Amino acid sequence: MEYLSDLAAGAGLGNMGTLGTLLVGVLLLLIVVKLFTLPIRLVWNGLIGAAMLWLFNLVAGIFGFTVKITVLKALIAGFFGVVGAAAVILFEFFG
């Protein structure tokens, strides 16, 4: 608790007592939660992107056009959604 109080004083919050310590503690908790949720979000988006590309392969395979699904393409499609999937498909088609 004293460490957080010293950290609050070092951050320019001065000696605010319990309120400054509470603010610094909440900020540190938010930063830690954000750092842990980012990799999980990237994995989830990659899985969604791979599923979108797989569905495209399922439908377009009838016409003889398929997209090789890689980790990078799945992450692009997952991160950018339908626009990313369309970009990957167009890149495969014209590239």
Biopython code that builds the backbone (N, CA, C, O; Angstrom):
import numpy as np
from Bio.PDB.StructureBuilder import StructureBuilder

atoms = [
    (1, "MET", "N", (0.821, -1.182, 0.000)),
    (1, "MET", "CA", (0.000, 0.000, 0.000)),
    (1, "MET", "C", (0.872, 1.255, 0.000)),
    (1, "MET", "O", (0.531, 2.255, -0.631)),
    (2, "GLU", "N", (1.967, 1.196, 0.692)),
    (2, "GLU", "CA", (2.874, 2.337, 0.745)),
    (2, "GLU", "C", (3.519, 2.556, -0.618)),
    (2, "GLU", "O", (3.794, 3.690, -1.009)),
    (3, "TYR", "N", (3.759, 1.452, -1.344)),
    (3, "TYR", "CA", (4.348, 1.567, -2.672)),
    (3, "TYR", "C", (3.419, 2.333, -3.606)),
    (3, "TYR", "O", (3.868, 3.194, -4.363)),
    (4, "LEU", "N", (2.103, 2.017, -3.555)),
    (4, "LEU", "CA", (1.153, 2.722, -4.408)),
    (4, "LEU", "C", (1.057, 4.193, -4.022)),
    (4, "LEU", "O", (0.892, 5.053, -4.888)),
    (5, "SER", "N", (1.157, 4.483, -2.746)),
    (5, "SER", "CA", (1.118, 5.868, -2.286)),
    (5, "SER", "C", (2.344, 6.632, -2.789)),
    (5, "SER", "O", (2.236, 7.783, -3.213)),
    (6, "ASP", "N", (3.514, 5.983, -2.736)),
    (6, "ASP", "CA", (4.733, 6.599, -3.261)),
    (6, "ASP", "C", (4.636, 6.788, -4.783)),
    (6, "ASP", "O", (5.101, 7.788, -5.329)),
    (7, "LEU", "N", (4.026, 5.810, -5.447)),
    (7, "LEU", "CA", (3.847, 5.896, -6.890)),
    (7, "LEU", "C", (2.904, 7.040, -7.244)),
    (7, "LEU", "O", (3.121, 7.744, -8.231)),
    (8, "ALA", "N", (1.862, 7.227, -6.445)),
    (8, "ALA", "CA", (0.926, 8.326, -6.674)),
    (8, "ALA", "C", (1.620, 9.663, -6.473)),
    (8, "ALA", "O", (1.392, 10.600, -7.239)),
    (9, "ALA", "N", (2.463, 9.762, -5.455)),
    (9, "ALA", "CA", (3.187, 11.002, -5.204)),
    (9, "ALA", "C", (4.182, 11.269, -6.324)),
    (9, "ALA", "O", (4.372, 12.420, -6.718)),
    (10, "GLY", "N", (4.812, 10.233, -6.836)),
    (10, "GLY", "CA", (5.770, 10.383, -7.931)),
    (10, "GLY", "C", (5.098, 10.750, -9.244)),
    (10, "GLY", "O", (5.727, 11.342, -10.121)),
    (11, "ALA", "N", (3.811, 10.399, -9.386)),
    (11, "ALA", "CA", (3.082, 10.706, -10.618)),
    (11, "ALA", "C", (2.516, 12.117, -10.607)),
    (11, "ALA", "O", (1.828, 12.522, -11.544)),
    (12, "GLY", "N", (2.803, 12.859, -9.558)),
    (12, "GLY", "CA", (2.338, 14.235, -9.496)),
    (12, "GLY", "C", (1.001, 14.408, -8.816)),
    (12, "GLY", "O", (0.439, 15.503, -8.811)),
    (13, "LEU", "N", (0.484, 13.327, -8.235)),
    (13, "LEU", "CA", (-0.790, 13.426, -7.538)),
    (13, "LEU", "C", (-0.621, 13.971, -6.124)),
    (13, "LEU", "O", (-1.604, 14.275, -5.448)),
    (14, "GLY", "N", (0.595, 14.091, -5.692)),
    (14, "GLY", "CA", (0.858, 14.626, -4.350)),
    (14, "GLY", "C", (0.446, 13.642, -3.270)),
    (14, "GLY", "O", (0.232, 12.457, -3.530)),
    (15, "ASN", "N", (0.342, 14.142, -2.092)),
    (15, "ASN", "CA", (-0.058, 13.301, -0.966)),
    (15, "ASN", "C", (-1.569, 13.359, -0.839)),
    (15, "ASN", "O", (-2.094, 14.135, -0.040)),
    (16, "MET", "N", (-2.271, 12.552, -1.611)),
    (16, "MET", "CA", (-3.724, 12.556, -1.589)),
    (16, "MET", "C", (-4.279, 11.505, -0.633)),
    (16, "MET", "O", (-5.493, 11.347, -0.508)),
    (17, "GLY", "N", (-3.407, 10.809, 0.021)),
    (17, "GLY", "CA", (-3.859, 9.801, 0.976)),
    (17, "GLY", "C", (-4.446, 8.595, 0.276)),
    (17, "GLY", "O", (-3.887, 8.099, -0.702)),
    (18, "THR", "N", (-5.554, 8.134, 0.770)),
    (18, "THR", "CA", (-6.169, 6.909, 0.274)),
    (18, "THR", "C", (-6.723, 7.084, -1.140)),
    (18, "THR", "O", (-6.692, 6.141, -1.931)),
    (19, "LEU", "N", (-7.218, 8.249, -1.463)),
    (19, "LEU", "CA", (-7.790, 8.483, -2.791)),
    (19, "LEU", "C", (-6.729, 8.368, -3.890)),
    (19, "LEU", "O", (-6.983, 7.766, -4.933)),
    (20, "GLY", "N", (-5.554, 8.935, -3.663)),
    (20, "GLY", "CA", (-4.481, 8.830, -4.653)),
    (20, "GLY", "C", (-4.019, 7.396, -4.824)),
    (20, "GLY", "O", (-3.758, 6.948, -5.940)),
    (21, "THR", "N", (-3.919, 6.677, -3.713)),
    (21, "THR", "CA", (-3.528, 5.272, -3.774)),
    (21, "THR", "C", (-4.575, 4.459, -4.517)),
    (21, "THR", "O", (-4.237, 3.571, -5.300)),
    (22, "LEU", "N", (-5.838, 4.760, -4.275)),
    (22, "LEU", "CA", (-6.919, 4.055, -4.954)),
    (22, "LEU", "C", (-6.894, 4.323, -6.456)),
    (22, "LEU", "O", (-7.073, 3.404, -7.255)),
    (23, "LEU", "N", (-6.673, 5.574, -6.839)),
    (23, "LEU", "CA", (-6.619, 5.916, -8.262)),
    (23, "LEU", "C", (-5.473, 5.207, -8.982)),
    (23, "LEU", "O", (-5.650, 4.683, -10.082)),
    (24, "VAL", "N", (-4.304, 5.195, -8.353)),
    (24, "VAL", "CA", (-3.152, 4.524, -8.957)),
    (24, "VAL", "C", (-3.402, 3.023, -9.036)),
    (24, "VAL", "O", (-3.048, 2.396, -10.034)),
    (25, "GLY", "N", (-3.996, 2.444, -8.020)),
    (25, "GLY", "CA", (-4.303, 1.011, -8.026)),
    (25, "GLY", "C", (-5.282, 0.639, -9.126)),
    (25, "GLY", "O", (-5.106, -0.376, -9.799)),
    (26, "VAL", "N", (-6.319, 1.459, -9.314)),
    (26, "VAL", "CA", (-7.305, 1.199, -10.361)),
    (26, "VAL", "C", (-6.662, 1.345, -11.741)),
    (26, "VAL", "O", (-6.932, 0.543, -12.635)),
    (27, "LEU", "N", (-5.823, 2.351, -11.920)),
    (27, "LEU", "CA", (-5.134, 2.526, -13.205)),
    (27, "LEU", "C", (-4.219, 1.350, -13.520)),
    (27, "LEU", "O", (-4.185, 0.870, -14.653)),
    (28, "LEU", "N", (-3.478, 0.885, -12.518)),
    (28, "LEU", "CA", (-2.610, -0.275, -12.730)),
    (28, "LEU", "C", (-3.424, -1.519, -13.069)),
    (28, "LEU", "O", (-3.019, -2.317, -13.915)),
    (29, "LEU", "N", (-4.566, -1.686, -12.412)),
    (29, "LEU", "CA", (-5.430, -2.833, -12.697)),
    (29, "LEU", "C", (-5.965, -2.760, -14.125)),
    (29, "LEU", "O", (-6.007, -3.778, -14.817)),
    (30, "LEU", "N", (-6.369, -1.595, -14.570)),
    (30, "LEU", "CA", (-6.858, -1.443, -15.941)),
    (30, "LEU", "C", (-5.775, -1.747, -16.971)),
    (30, "LEU", "O", (-6.039, -2.384, -17.990)),
    (31, "ILE", "N", (-4.566, -1.291, -16.701)),
    (31, "ILE", "CA", (-3.452, -1.558, -17.623)),
    (31, "ILE", "C", (-3.165, -3.057, -17.704)),
    (31, "ILE", "O", (-2.961, -3.589, -18.796)),
    (32, "VAL", "N", (-3.148, -3.732, -16.574)),
    (32, "VAL", "CA", (-2.878, -5.171, -16.559)),
    (32, "VAL", "C", (-3.977, -5.940, -17.283)),
    (32, "VAL", "O", (-3.688, -6.872, -18.033)),
    (33, "VAL", "N", (-5.239, -5.556, -17.064)),
    (33, "VAL", "CA", (-6.350, -6.230, -17.739)),
    (33, "VAL", "C", (-6.260, -6.024, -19.246)),
    (33, "VAL", "O", (-6.482, -6.966, -20.007)),
    (34, "LYS", "N", (-5.939, -4.813, -19.691)),
    (34, "LYS", "CA", (-5.795, -4.551, -21.124)),
    (34, "LYS", "C", (-4.660, -5.378, -21.733)),
    (34, "LYS", "O", (-4.787, -5.887, -22.847)),
    (35, "LEU", "N", (-3.557, -5.510, -21.002)),
    (35, "LEU", "CA", (-2.422, -6.277, -21.521)),
    (35, "LEU", "C", (-2.758, -7.757, -21.666)),
    (35, "LEU", "O", (-2.250, -8.417, -22.572)),
    (36, "PHE", "N", (-3.604, -8.286, -20.788)),
    (36, "PHE", "CA", (-3.956, -9.700, -20.873)),
    (36, "PHE", "C", (-5.076, -9.978, -21.868)),
    (36, "PHE", "O", (-5.144, -11.075, -22.422)),
    (37, "THR", "N", (-5.960, -9.003, -22.107)),
    (37, "THR", "CA", (-7.062, -9.252, -23.027)),
    (37, "THR", "C", (-6.672, -9.075, -24.490)),
    (37, "THR", "O", (-7.342, -9.619, -25.368)),
    (38, "LEU", "N", (-5.617, -8.336, -24.771)),
    (38, "LEU", "CA", (-5.207, -8.127, -26.160)),
    (38, "LEU", "C", (-4.827, -9.436, -26.867)),
    (38, "LEU", "O", (-5.308, -9.664, -27.977)),
    (39, "PRO", "N", (-3.992, -10.306, -26.286)),
    (39, "PRO", "CA", (-3.685, -11.557, -26.989)),
    (39, "PRO", "C", (-4.912, -12.452, -27.168)),
    (39, "PRO", "O", (-5.048, -13.130, -28.186)),
    (40, "ILE", "N", (-5.798, -12.449, -26.178)),
    (40, "ILE", "CA", (-7.010, -13.269, -26.290)),
    (40, "ILE", "C", (-7.885, -12.736, -27.406)),
    (40, "ILE", "O", (-8.459, -13.515, -28.167)),
    (41, "ARG", "N", (-7.996, -11.421, -27.516)),
    (41, "ARG", "CA", (-8.798, -10.811, -28.571)),
    (41, "ARG", "C", (-8.205, -11.123, -29.942)),
    (41, "ARG", "O", (-8.950, -11.394, -30.884)),
    (42, "LEU", "N", (-6.883, -11.090, -30.071)),
    (42, "LEU", "CA", (-6.252, -11.404, -31.359)),
    (42, "LEU", "C", (-6.492, -12.856, -31.763)),
    (42, "LEU", "O", (-6.745, -13.141, -32.933)),
    (43, "VAL", "N", (-6.413, -13.774, -30.800)),
    (43, "VAL", "CA", (-6.667, -15.185, -31.099)),
    (43, "VAL", "C", (-8.122, -15.368, -31.523)),
    (43, "VAL", "O", (-8.401, -16.071, -32.494)),
    (44, "TRP", "N", (-9.052, -14.735, -30.798)),
    (44, "TRP", "CA", (-10.465, -14.853, -31.132)),
    (44, "TRP", "C", (-10.733, -14.283, -32.530)),
    (44, "TRP", "O", (-11.434, -14.905, -33.328)),
    (45, "ASN", "N", (-10.186, -13.120, -32.821)),
    (45, "ASN", "CA", (-10.379, -12.522, -34.141)),
    (45, "ASN", "C", (-9.764, -13.380, -35.234)),
    (45, "ASN", "O", (-10.316, -13.477, -36.330)),
    (46, "GLY", "N", (-8.622, -14.004, -34.948)),
    (46, "GLY", "CA", (-8.009, -14.900, -35.917)),
    (46, "GLY", "C", (-8.881, -16.111, -36.210)),
    (46, "GLY", "O", (-8.978, -16.553, -37.355)),
    (47, "LEU", "N", (-9.518, -16.645, -35.168)),
    (47, "LEU", "CA", (-10.421, -17.781, -35.364)),
    (47, "LEU", "C", (-11.650, -17.381, -36.178)),
    (47, "LEU", "O", (-12.100, -18.131, -37.043)),
    (48, "ILE", "N", (-12.182, -16.206, -35.898)),
    (48, "ILE", "CA", (-13.331, -15.723, -36.663)),
    (48, "ILE", "C", (-12.928, -15.490, -38.121)),
    (48, "ILE", "O", (-13.680, -15.831, -39.034)),
    (49, "GLY", "N", (-11.750, -14.914, -38.342)),
    (49, "GLY", "CA", (-11.264, -14.697, -39.709)),
    (49, "GLY", "C", (-11.060, -16.001, -40.459)),
    (49, "GLY", "O", (-11.396, -16.103, -41.639)),
    (50, "ALA", "N", (-10.512, -16.998, -39.779)),
    (50, "ALA", "CA", (-10.318, -18.308, -40.408)),
    (50, "ALA", "C", (-11.670, -18.931, -40.756)),
    (50, "ALA", "O", (-11.820, -19.556, -41.806)),
    (51, "ALA", "N", (-12.645, -18.758, -39.876)),
    (51, "ALA", "CA", (-13.982, -19.298, -40.151)),
    (51, "ALA", "C", (-14.617, -18.611, -41.359)),
    (51, "ALA", "O", (-15.275, -19.258, -42.174)),
    (52, "MET", "N", (-14.416, -17.295, -41.468)),
    (52, "MET", "CA", (-14.956, -16.575, -42.624)),
    (52, "MET", "C", (-14.297, -17.057, -43.921)),
    (52, "MET", "O", (-14.974, -17.254, -44.930)),
    (53, "LEU", "N", (-12.991, -17.242, -43.887)),
    (53, "LEU", "CA", (-12.295, -17.723, -45.085)),
    (53, "LEU", "C", (-12.682, -19.167, -45.405)),
    (53, "LEU", "O", (-12.772, -19.545, -46.573)),
    (54, "TRP", "N", (-12.911, -19.970, -44.367)),
    (54, "TRP", "CA", (-13.319, -21.354, -44.581)),
    (54, "TRP", "C", (-14.695, -21.395, -45.249)),
    (54, "TRP", "O", (-14.917, -22.177, -46.173)),
    (55, "LEU", "N", (-15.626, -20.542, -44.774)),
    (55, "LEU", "CA", (-16.949, -20.487, -45.395)),
    (55, "LEU", "C", (-16.851, -20.040, -46.849)),
    (55, "LEU", "O", (-17.568, -20.545, -47.713)),
    (56, "PHE", "N", (-15.960, -19.094, -47.111)),
    (56, "PHE", "CA", (-15.757, -18.671, -48.501)),
    (56, "PHE", "C", (-15.241, -19.842, -49.332)),
    (56, "PHE", "O", (-15.715, -20.072, -50.444)),
    (57, "ASN", "N", (-14.273, -20.581, -48.796)),
    (57, "ASN", "CA", (-13.730, -21.739, -49.515)),
    (57, "ASN", "C", (-14.804, -22.785, -49.763)),
    (57, "ASN", "O", (-14.806, -23.446, -50.801)),
    (58, "LEU", "N", (-15.713, -22.933, -48.815)),
    (58, "LEU", "CA", (-16.788, -23.905, -48.954)),
    (58, "LEU", "C", (-17.698, -23.549, -50.133)),
    (58, "LEU", "O", (-18.071, -24.416, -50.924)),
    (59, "VAL", "N", (-18.046, -22.276, -50.241)),
    (59, "VAL", "CA", (-18.939, -21.838, -51.306)),
    (59, "VAL", "C", (-18.184, -21.690, -52.628)),
    (59, "VAL", "O", (-18.660, -22.157, -53.662)),
    (60, "ALA", "N", (-17.029, -21.054, -52.608)),
    (60, "ALA", "CA", (-16.293, -20.799, -53.843)),
    (60, "ALA", "C", (-15.611, -22.058, -54.377)),
    (60, "ALA", "O", (-15.232, -22.098, -55.548)),
    (61, "GLY", "N", (-15.448, -23.076, -53.551)),
    (61, "GLY", "CA", (-14.849, -24.323, -54.011)),
    (61, "GLY", "C", (-15.674, -24.993, -55.090)),
    (61, "GLY", "O", (-15.152, -25.761, -55.898)),
    (62, "ILE", "N", (-16.961, -24.701, -55.100)),
    (62, "ILE", "CA", (-17.837, -25.239, -56.146)),
    (62, "ILE", "C", (-17.395, -24.740, -57.514)),
    (62, "ILE", "O", (-17.497, -25.461, -58.507)),
    (63, "PHE", "N", (-16.910, -23.520, -57.565)),
    (63, "PHE", "CA", (-16.471, -22.904, -58.820)),
    (63, "PHE", "C", (-14.977, -23.074, -59.065)),
    (63, "PHE", "O", (-14.452, -22.565, -60.056)),
    (64, "GLY", "N", (-14.289, -23.781, -58.178)),
    (64, "GLY", "CA", (-12.875, -24.066, -58.377)),
    (64, "GLY", "C", (-11.932, -22.991, -57.868)),
    (64, "GLY", "O", (-10.756, -22.987, -58.232)),
    (65, "PHE", "N", (-12.413, -22.088, -57.042)),
    (65, "PHE", "CA", (-11.564, -21.029, -56.494)),
    (65, "PHE", "C", (-11.475, -21.209, -54.987)),
    (65, "PHE", "O", (-12.494, -21.234, -54.297)),
    (66, "THR", "N", (-10.261, -21.333, -54.481)),
    (66, "THR", "CA", (-10.068, -21.468, -53.039)),
    (66, "THR", "C", (-8.966, -20.525, -52.577)),
    (66, "THR", "O", (-8.144, -20.062, -53.368)),
    (67, "VAL", "N", (-8.970, -20.254, -51.287)),
    (67, "VAL", "CA", (-7.966, -19.398, -50.663)),
    (67, "VAL", "C", (-7.231, -20.246, -49.639)),
    (67, "VAL", "O", (-7.850, -20.869, -48.776)),
    (68, "LYS", "N", (-5.908, -20.267, -49.737)),
    (68, "LYS", "CA", (-5.122, -20.980, -48.743)),
    (68, "LYS", "C", (-5.150, -20.165, -47.448)),
    (68, "LYS", "O", (-4.751, -19.000, -47.435)),
    (69, "ILE", "N", (-5.620, -20.776, -46.365)),
    (69, "ILE", "CA", (-5.760, -20.069, -45.100)),
    (69, "ILE", "C", (-4.464, -20.192, -44.305)),
    (69, "ILE", "O", (-4.028, -21.294, -43.970)),
    (70, "THR", "N", (-3.858, -19.045, -44.009)),
    (70, "THR", "CA", (-2.670, -19.002, -43.161)),
    (70, "THR", "C", (-3.003, -18.182, -41.916)),
    (70, "THR", "O", (-4.058, -17.554, -41.836)),
    (71, "VAL", "N", (-2.095, -18.199, -40.958)),
    (71, "VAL", "CA", (-2.309, -17.453, -39.723)),
    (71, "VAL", "C", (-2.428, -15.962, -40.023)),
    (71, "VAL", "O", (-3.298, -15.285, -39.473)),
    (72, "LEU", "N", (-1.566, -15.453, -40.884)),
    (72, "LEU", "CA", (-1.590, -14.033, -41.219)),
    (72, "LEU", "C", (-2.892, -13.640, -41.900)),
    (72, "LEU", "O", (-3.479, -12.610, -41.568)),
    (73, "LYS", "N", (-3.346, -14.447, -42.846)),
    (73, "LYS", "CA", (-4.597, -14.145, -43.543)),
    (73, "LYS", "C", (-5.784, -14.227, -42.595)),
    (73, "LYS", "O", (-6.710, -13.422, -42.696)),
    (74, "ALA", "N", (-5.772, -15.183, -41.680)),
    (74, "ALA", "CA", (-6.850, -15.299, -40.706)),
    (74, "ALA", "C", (-6.875, -14.098, -39.770)),
    (74, "ALA", "O", (-7.946, -13.598, -39.427)),
    (75, "LEU", "N", (-5.696, -13.634, -39.356)),
    (75, "LEU", "CA", (-5.644, -12.457, -38.489)),
    (75, "LEU", "C", (-6.092, -11.199, -39.227)),
    (75, "LEU", "O", (-6.773, -10.353, -38.647)),
    (76, "ILE", "N", (-5.722, -11.068, -40.486)),
    (76, "ILE", "CA", (-6.169, -9.910, -41.271)),
    (76, "ILE", "C", (-7.685, -9.936, -41.405)),
    (76, "ILE", "O", (-8.349, -8.923, -41.185)),
    (77, "ALA", "N", (-8.229, -11.084, -41.764)),
    (77, "ALA", "CA", (-9.679, -11.195, -41.918)),
    (77, "ALA", "C", (-10.392, -11.015, -40.573)),
    (77, "ALA", "O", (-11.471, -10.425, -40.523)),
    (78, "GLY", "N", (-9.811, -11.510, -39.501)),
    (78, "GLY", "CA", (-10.433, -11.364, -38.195)),
    (78, "GLY", "C", (-10.345, -9.956, -37.661)),
    (78, "GLY", "O", (-11.301, -9.460, -37.064)),
    (79, "PHE", "N", (-9.215, -9.300, -37.865)),
    (79, "PHE", "CA", (-9.018, -7.952, -37.336)),
    (79, "PHE", "C", (-9.863, -6.934, -38.086)),
    (79, "PHE", "O", (-10.450, -6.045, -37.470)),
    (80, "PHE", "N", (-9.932, -7.052, -39.403)),
    (80, "PHE", "CA", (-10.658, -6.081, -40.206)),
    (80, "PHE", "C", (-12.063, -6.543, -40.588)),
    (80, "PHE", "O", (-12.783, -5.816, -41.273)),
    (81, "GLY", "N", (-12.460, -7.735, -40.157)),
    (81, "GLY", "CA", (-13.819, -8.214, -40.400)),
    (81, "GLY", "C", (-14.053, -8.581, -41.855)),
    (81, "GLY", "O", (-13.185, -9.141, -42.524)),
    (82, "VAL", "N", (-15.245, -8.251, -42.327)),
    (82, "VAL", "CA", (-15.641, -8.604, -43.689)),
    (82, "VAL", "C", (-14.757, -7.895, -44.711)),
    (82, "VAL", "O", (-14.429, -8.465, -45.751)),
    (83, "VAL", "N", (-14.373, -6.660, -44.420)),
    (83, "VAL", "CA", (-13.502, -5.911, -45.336)),
    (83, "VAL", "C", (-12.141, -6.596, -45.442)),
    (83, "VAL", "O", (-11.580, -6.690, -46.534)),
    (84, "GLY", "N", (-11.609, -7.073, -44.321)),
    (84, "GLY", "CA", (-10.332, -7.783, -44.345)),
    (84, "GLY", "C", (-10.422, -9.094, -45.104)),
    (84, "GLY", "O", (-9.515, -9.445, -45.858)),
    (85, "ALA", "N", (-11.521, -9.820, -44.902)),
    (85, "ALA", "CA", (-11.713, -11.072, -45.639)),
    (85, "ALA", "C", (-11.816, -10.800, -47.134)),
    (85, "ALA", "O", (-11.259, -11.539, -47.946)),
    (86, "ALA", "N", (-12.530, -9.738, -47.492)),
    (86, "ALA", "CA", (-12.643, -9.379, -48.911)),
    (86, "ALA", "C", (-11.289, -8.988, -49.490)),
    (86, "ALA", "O", (-10.977, -9.320, -50.633)),
    (87, "ALA", "N", (-10.482, -8.278, -48.695)),
    (87, "ALA", "CA", (-9.151, -7.890, -49.157)),
    (87, "ALA", "C", (-8.269, -9.111, -49.375)),
    (87, "ALA", "O", (-7.540, -9.178, -50.365)),
    (88, "VAL", "N", (-8.327, -10.074, -48.466)),
    (88, "VAL", "CA", (-7.532, -11.306, -48.614)),
    (88, "VAL", "C", (-7.985, -12.074, -49.849)),
    (88, "VAL", "O", (-7.157, -12.581, -50.606)),
    (89, "ILE", "N", (-9.284, -12.161, -50.053)),
    (89, "ILE", "CA", (-9.817, -12.891, -51.206)),
    (89, "ILE", "C", (-9.424, -12.203, -52.510)),
    (89, "ILE", "O", (-9.010, -12.863, -53.463)),
    (90, "LEU", "N", (-9.552, -10.884, -52.551)),
    (90, "LEU", "CA", (-9.170, -10.148, -53.762)),
    (90, "LEU", "C", (-7.668, -10.249, -54.027)),
    (90, "LEU", "O", (-7.241, -10.344, -55.178)),
    (91, "PHE", "N", (-6.872, -10.229, -52.962)),
    (91, "PHE", "CA", (-5.419, -10.388, -53.123)),
    (91, "PHE", "C", (-5.089, -11.756, -53.703)),
    (91, "PHE", "O", (-4.211, -11.872, -54.559)),
    (92, "GLU", "N", (-5.782, -12.790, -53.245)),
    (92, "GLU", "CA", (-5.546, -14.142, -53.792)),
    (92, "GLU", "C", (-6.002, -14.225, -55.242)),
    (92, "GLU", "O", (-5.367, -14.881, -56.067)),
    (93, "PHE", "N", (-7.100, -13.559, -55.540)),
    (93, "PHE", "CA", (-7.652, -13.644, -56.882)),
    (93, "PHE", "C", (-6.820, -12.878, -57.900)),
    (93, "PHE", "O", (-6.570, -13.372, -59.000)),
    (94, "PHE", "N", (-6.387, -11.667, -57.536)),
    (94, "PHE", "CA", (-5.627, -10.829, -58.464)),
    (94, "PHE", "C", (-4.128, -10.859, -58.243)),
    (94, "PHE", "O", (-3.372, -10.417, -59.108)),
    (95, "GLY", "N", (-3.677, -11.372, -57.103)),
    (95, "GLY", "CA", (-2.253, -11.314, -56.787)),
    (95, "GLY", "C", (-1.485, -12.449, -57.190)),
    (95, "GLY", "O", (-0.276, -12.488, -56.965)),
]
sb = StructureBuilder()
sb.init_structure("model")
sb.init_model(0)
sb.init_chain("A")
sb.init_seg("    ")
for serial, (resi, resn, name, xyz) in enumerate(atoms, 1):
    if name == "N":
        sb.init_residue(resn, " ", resi, " ")
    sb.init_atom(name, np.array(xyz, "f"), 0.0, 1.0, " ", f" {name:<3s}", serial, name[0])
structure = sb.get_structure()
